[in-house]
């Protein structure tokens, strides 16, 4: 096999998860210094056995024996708990069959706060504001006359440990510079602040990440398109970013992509694709798609406009592959516990994922030929943090992978597509 064939990015419909996932309950309570109830300890035992993570009693003993006095011992213990959580996240994601895995943000309390705490020139408030669902973060304030710089590496320690754990290709995901800029309170619309974030924080962070071994990197930009007036500044910021990291991207053959979810202005994003050399992007569409099966335009009408825009962007020079979300992050609310346990939910999701991908792939093949389906990736709308139960999360991702495998097989038989193809 060639190097291209070894790269899951060039696989027909490669699968990956987007970002965050719900943390193991016992690890949350342990780090907070709170009592861990028996059912949360039972959850640890269940997953350690299911994922063959070793002796569950060793994990439980670590969680139950928080140091009480020595600060150095406490810091070491906290790091051990984070390592335990990260190892669990990766094994859970690998067990679903994903082609590319991630840490699930195991070491991060919240996406904005995690980045902002290590940026000189941003002061984090003590009070929290709501970001999404039941998630909260401490807002940051731009400190006047303080130069922006990176105080410490933000994601590299997490990635370095993840490399030791992961058996499958590993993705790194970071909170993008525009979202950090957009979510930081500033005295005015200070675009230089955005460019300073790019130059002084994100370029050095990404360069070091690539040199550390990151080969798939995602910039998570939920704020993009929320303020259309910032569009030109966003493009300029990312042109600066790509210029700053392009040598490393080329030298190490690193794929660099973005994620933007729950947007009503994807028209802006698609128009911008030819201006920036993105390798891939992940967008949200399952949330607005029908839940019934079928592969006709009427069945899958929510994807049609985005597919037309994908073709247009490709014809204008973009080579960005796209994951047009095929798994709704709130889908756990549509199934009862009995449907999950019986396998009915997994079967329904598997068939729905299959049909969503078949519609997308056949549409693009009809417009662009063989290369069309290879512009697609298979991923959920967003990170699966809103899924309340880990069993449901595991079921959903497993169904997504199984449905993708079925779609691959059908496309290869029906259209004679190869297994791998580079763009």
C-alpha positions in Angstrom: 0.0 0.0 0.0 1.1 3.6 -0.7 1.4 6.2 2.0 -1.8 7.7 0.6 -3.6 4.3 1.3 -2.3 4.3 4.9 -3.8 7.7 5.6 -7.3 7.4 7.0 -7.9 10.9 5.8 -7.9 9.6 2.2 -10.3 6.7 3.0 -13.8 6.7 1.5 -15.9 8.4 4.2 -13.4 8.4 7.1 -15.0 8.6 10.5 -14.1 10.8 13.4 -15.7 12.5 16.5 -15.8 16.3 16.6 -14.6 17.3 20.1 -15.8 17.1 23.7 -17.5 14.2 25.4 -19.1 13.9 28.8 -16.6 13.2 31.5 -16.7 10.0 33.7 -18.8 11.1 36.7 -16.5 9.6 39.3 -13.5 11.6 38.0 -15.5 14.9 38.2 -16.5 14.3 41.8 -13.0 13.1 42.8 -11.3 16.2 41.4 -13.9 18.4 43.2 -13.1 16.6 46.5 -16.7 15.4 46.8 -18.0 12.0 47.9 -18.4 9.5 45.1 -21.7 7.5 45.3 -21.7 3.8 44.7 -23.5 4.0 41.4 -20.7 6.1 40.0 -18.1 3.6 41.2 -20.2 0.9 39.6 -19.9 2.9 36.3 -16.1 2.8 36.6 -16.2 -1.0 37.1 -18.6 -1.5 34.2 -16.5 0.5 31.7 -13.1 -0.9 32.9 -14.5 -4.4 32.3 -16.2 -3.5 29.0 -13.1 -1.7 27.5 -10.6 -4.1 29.1 -8.8 -1.2 30.8 -7.3 -3.4 33.6 -8.3 -3.8 37.2 -11.2 -1.4 38.0 -10.3 -1.5 41.7 -7.0 0.2 40.9 -8.9 3.1 39.2 -11.4 3.2 42.0 -8.7 3.3 44.6 -7.0 6.2 42.9 -10.3 8.2 42.8 -11.1 7.4 46.4 -7.7 8.3 47.9 -7.4 12.1 47.3 -4.4 13.5 49.3 -5.6 15.7 52.1 -2.6 18.0 53.0 0.5 17.9 50.8 0.1 20.2 47.8 2.7 18.5 45.7 1.1 15.1 46.3 -2.3 16.6 45.5 -1.0 18.0 42.1 0.5 14.6 41.2 -2.8 12.8 42.2 -4.9 15.3 40.1 -2.6 14.6 37.1 -3.1 10.9 37.6 -6.8 11.3 37.6 -6.7 13.3 34.4 -4.5 10.6 32.8 -7.0 8.0 33.9 -9.8 10.0 32.3 -7.9 10.6 29.1 -7.1 6.9 28.7 -10.7 6.0 29.3 -11.9 8.5 26.7 -9.5 7.3 24.0 -10.3 3.6 24.6 -14.0 4.3 24.5 -13.8 6.2 21.2 -11.5 3.5 19.7 -13.9 0.8 20.7 -16.6 2.3 18.5 -14.4 1.7 15.4 -13.7 5.4 14.6 -10.8 5.9 12.0 -9.4 9.0 13.8 -9.8 9.5 17.6 -9.5 12.4 20.0 -9.0 12.9 23.8 -12.6 14.2 24.2 -11.1 17.2 25.9 -10.3 15.1 28.9 -8.0 17.6 30.5 -10.1 20.7 29.8 -12.8 22.1 32.0 -14.3 24.2 29.2 -13.1 25.1 25.7 -12.7 28.9 26.1 -11.5 29.0 29.6 -8.9 26.3 29.0 -7.2 28.5 26.3 -7.7 31.9 28.0 -6.1 30.9 31.3 -2.7 30.5 29.6 -2.9 33.7 27.6 -1.1 36.8 29.0 -3.4 39.8 28.4 -6.6 38.1 29.3 -8.1 38.2 32.8 -10.6 35.5 33.7 -13.5 36.7 35.9 -14.6 34.6 38.9 -18.3 34.4 37.9 -19.5 32.0 35.2 -21.7 32.6 32.1 -23.6 30.0 30.2 -22.1 28.8 26.9 -24.4 25.9 25.9 -26.9 23.6 27.5 -25.7 23.2 31.1 -22.1 24.3 30.3 -20.6 27.4 31.9 -17.3 29.2 31.5 -15.5 32.1 33.1 -15.5 35.1 30.7 -12.2 36.7 30.0 -11.5 40.4 29.8 -8.8 42.0 27.6 -6.3 43.8 29.8 -5.5 47.2 28.5 -1.8 47.8 27.6 -0.7 44.3 28.3 0.9 42.5 25.4 -0.7 39.2 24.3 1.5 36.2 24.7 1.3 32.5 25.5 2.2 32.0 29.1 2.4 28.2 28.8 1.8 25.5 26.1 -2.0 25.1 26.1 -2.7 21.6 24.5 0.7 20.0 24.1 1.0 18.2 27.4 -2.5 16.6 26.9 -1.5 15.6 23.3 1.9 14.2 24.4 0.2 11.8 26.9 -2.5 10.9 24.4 0.1 9.8 22.0 1.3 7.2 24.5 -2.2 5.9 24.9 -3.8 6.0 21.4 -3.7 2.9 19.2 -5.4 4.7 16.3 -4.6 7.9 14.4 -5.0 10.8 16.9 -6.5 14.2 16.2 -5.8 17.4 18.2 -8.6 20.0 18.6 -8.1 23.5 19.9 -10.4 26.5 20.5 -9.8 28.8 17.5 -8.4 32.3 17.7 -11.5 34.0 16.4 -13.7 32.4 19.1 -11.2 33.4 21.8 -11.3 36.9 20.4 -15.1 36.9 20.1 -15.8 35.5 23.6 -13.3 37.9 25.3 -14.7 41.2 26.6 -12.9 44.1 25.0 -13.3 47.8 25.4 -13.9 48.1 21.6 -13.8 45.9 18.5 -10.0 45.6 18.7 -9.0 43.6 15.6 -5.3 43.9 16.5 -6.1 41.7 19.5 -7.3 39.0 17.1 -4.1 39.2 15.1 -1.9 39.2 18.2 -3.7 36.0 19.3 -2.8 34.4 16.0 0.8 35.6 16.0 1.8 35.2 19.6 -0.4 32.3 20.8 -1.7 30.1 18.0 1.1 30.0 15.5 3.7 28.9 18.2 1.2 26.5 19.7 0.3 24.8 16.4 4.0 24.6 15.3 4.9 22.8 18.5 1.9 20.5 18.2 2.9 19.5 14.7 6.5 18.9 15.7 5.2 16.9 18.6 3.4 14.6 16.2 0.0 16.0 15.5 -1.1 15.1 12.0 -4.8 16.0 12.2 -5.6 19.4 13.8 -9.0 21.0 14.1 -9.6 24.7 14.9 -12.9 24.8 16.7 -14.7 28.1 15.7 -18.3 28.1 17.0 -18.2 31.9 16.9 -17.5 32.2 13.2 -20.5 33.6 11.2 -22.1 34.9 14.4 -21.0 38.4 13.5 -20.9 38.7 9.7 -19.2 42.1 10.0 -16.1 40.4 11.3 -15.8 38.2 8.2 -12.9 40.0 6.6 -11.0 40.1 9.9 -11.5 36.4 10.3 -10.2 35.7 6.8 -7.2 37.9 7.4 -6.5 36.3 10.7 -6.5 32.8 9.2 -4.4 33.9 6.2 -1.8 35.0 8.8 -2.2 31.7 10.6 -1.7 29.6 7.5 1.3 31.7 6.4 2.9 31.1 9.9 2.4 27.3 9.9 2.6 26.4 6.2 6.2 25.1 6.3 5.3 22.7 9.2 2.1 21.6 7.5 3.9 20.7 4.4 7.0 19.2 6.0 5.0 16.8 8.3 2.0 16.3 5.9 -0.3 17.6 8.6 -4.1 18.0 7.8 -5.5 21.3 9.2 -9.3 21.8 9.5 -12.1 23.6 11.3 -15.4 23.0 13.0 -18.3 25.4 13.1 -21.7 24.2 14.4 -25.3 25.5 15.0 -24.8 28.3 12.5 -27.5 30.0 10.4 -25.0 31.6 8.1 -23.1 28.7 6.5 -23.5 30.6 3.2 -20.8 32.9 4.4 -18.6 30.0 5.4 -18.9 28.2 2.0 -18.1 31.4 0.1 -14.9 31.8 2.1 -13.7 28.2 1.6 -11.8 29.0 -1.7 -9.9 31.8 0.1 -8.3 29.6 2.7 -6.4 26.3 2.2 -8.4 24.2 4.7 -7.9 20.5 4.4 -11.3 19.7 6.0 -14.2 21.1 7.9 -17.0 19.8 10.1 -20.5 21.3 10.0 -23.9 20.7 11.6 -26.7 19.3 9.5 -28.3 16.2 11.2 -29.9 18.5 13.7 -32.0 20.0 10.9 -32.5 16.8 8.9 -35.6 14.5 8.9 -35.4 11.4 11.1 -37.1 9.2 8.6 -35.1 6.9 6.2 -34.6 7.5 2.5 -32.1 8.8 0.0 -34.2 11.1 -2.3 -34.0 14.9 -2.4 -37.2 15.1 -0.5 -36.0 12.7 2.2 -32.7 14.6 2.7 -33.6 18.1 1.7 -31.6 19.7 4.5 -28.3 18.7 2.8 -29.1 19.8 -0.7 -28.1 23.5 -0.4 -24.8 22.6 1.3 -23.9 20.1 -1.3 -24.5 22.6 -4.1 -22.2 25.0 -2.2 -19.6 22.3 -1.8 -19.6 21.8 -5.6 -19.3 25.5 -6.2 -16.4 25.9 -3.7 -14.6 22.9 -5.3 -15.0 24.4 -8.8 -13.6 27.7 -7.4 -10.5 26.0 -6.2 -11.3 24.7 -2.7 -10.0 21.2 -1.8 -11.6 21.2 1.6 -13.2 17.9 2.6 -16.4 18.3 4.6 -18.2 16.4 7.3 -21.8 17.5 6.8 -23.1 16.3 10.2 -24.8 12.9 10.1 -25.4 12.3 13.8 -27.4 14.7 16.0 -25.8 15.4 19.3 -29.1 15.5 21.1 -30.3 12.2 19.6 -30.2 10.5 23.0 -33.5 12.4 23.7 -35.2 10.5 21.0 -34.7 7.0 22.4 -35.8 5.3 25.6 -33.5 3.3 27.8 -35.3 0.1 26.5 -34.6 1.1 22.9 -30.9 1.6 23.7 -30.6 -1.7 25.6 -32.5 -3.8 23.0 -30.4 -2.4 20.1 -33.4 -0.8 18.4 -31.9 2.7 18.7 -28.6 1.6 17.3 -30.2 -0.1 14.3 -32.3 3.0 13.6 -29.4 5.4 13.8 -27.2 3.0 11.7 -29.7 3.0 8.9 -30.3 6.8 9.1 -26.5 7.5 8.9 -26.2 5.2 6.0 -29.0 7.0 4.1 -27.6 10.5 4.9 -24.2 9.5 3.6 -25.5 7.7 0.5 -27.5 10.8 -0.5 -24.5 13.1 0.0 -22.1 10.8 -1.8 -24.3 10.1 -4.8 -25.2 13.8 -5.2 -21.5 14.7 -5.3 -20.6 11.8 -7.6 -23.3 13.0 -10.0 -21.8 16.5 -10.0 -18.1 15.9 -9.8 -17.6 12.2 -10.7 -15.5 9.8 -8.7 -13.7 12.5 -6.7 -17.0 13.8 -5.3 -17.7 11.2 -2.6 -14.0 11.6 -1.5 -14.8 15.2 -0.5 -16.9 13.8 2.4 -16.0 12.8 6.0 -18.4 11.1 8.4 -18.9 12.9 11.8 -21.5 14.0 14.3 -22.9 17.6 14.2 -20.7 18.6 17.1 -19.0 17.2 20.2 -21.1 14.7 22.1 -20.8 16.4 25.4 -24.6 17.0 25.6 -25.2 13.3 25.5 -26.0 12.6 29.2 -25.1 8.9 29.4 -21.9 7.3 28.3 -23.7 4.2 27.1 -25.8 6.3 24.8 -22.7 8.1 23.5 -21.0 4.8 22.8 -24.1 3.5 21.0 -24.5 6.6 18.9 -20.9 6.6 17.7 -20.9 2.8 17.1 -24.1 3.3 15.0 -22.4 6.1 13.0 -19.4 3.9 12.3 -21.6 0.9 11.3 -23.8 3.1 9.1 -20.7 4.6 7.4 -19.3 1.1 6.7 -22.6 0.1 5.1 -22.6 3.3 3.0 -19.0 2.6 1.9 -19.8 -0.9 0.8 -22.9 0.2 -1.2 -21.0 3.0 -2.9 -18.1 0.7 -3.8 -20.5 -1.9 -5.3 -22.9 0.6 -7.0 -20.4 3.2 -8.2 -17.2 1.2 -8.4 -15.4 3.6 -6.1 -11.9 2.7 -4.8 -11.2 2.4 -1.0 -8.8 5.3 -0.9 -8.3 8.4 -3.0 -6.3 11.5 -2.4 -7.6 14.9 -3.5 
